[in-house]
Amino acid sequence: LAPRFGGYCTGGLSQGHVVDANPKLFRVYKGNLYVFASPTGPKRFDRDRDGVIRAARAYARRVGVVE
């Protein structure tokens, strides 16, 4: 699987900034790979997967990050 959002941190994008992700920190959800920059990212993602993805997608579109 290729990571979503060009390999940038899904959590970072959901909070309005572009951050390189650590490929060791990830979640697979609905057949997609999401990567994170810090250990708190996957934990936050687990609490509200769809909300984090929705926020990350909105910011990624604004700044031109390919989902």
Secondary structure, DSSP 8 states (H G I E B T S, - for coil): --BGGGGB-HHHHHTT---B-EEEEEEEETTEEEEESSTHHHHHHHH-HHHHHHHHHHHHHHHT---
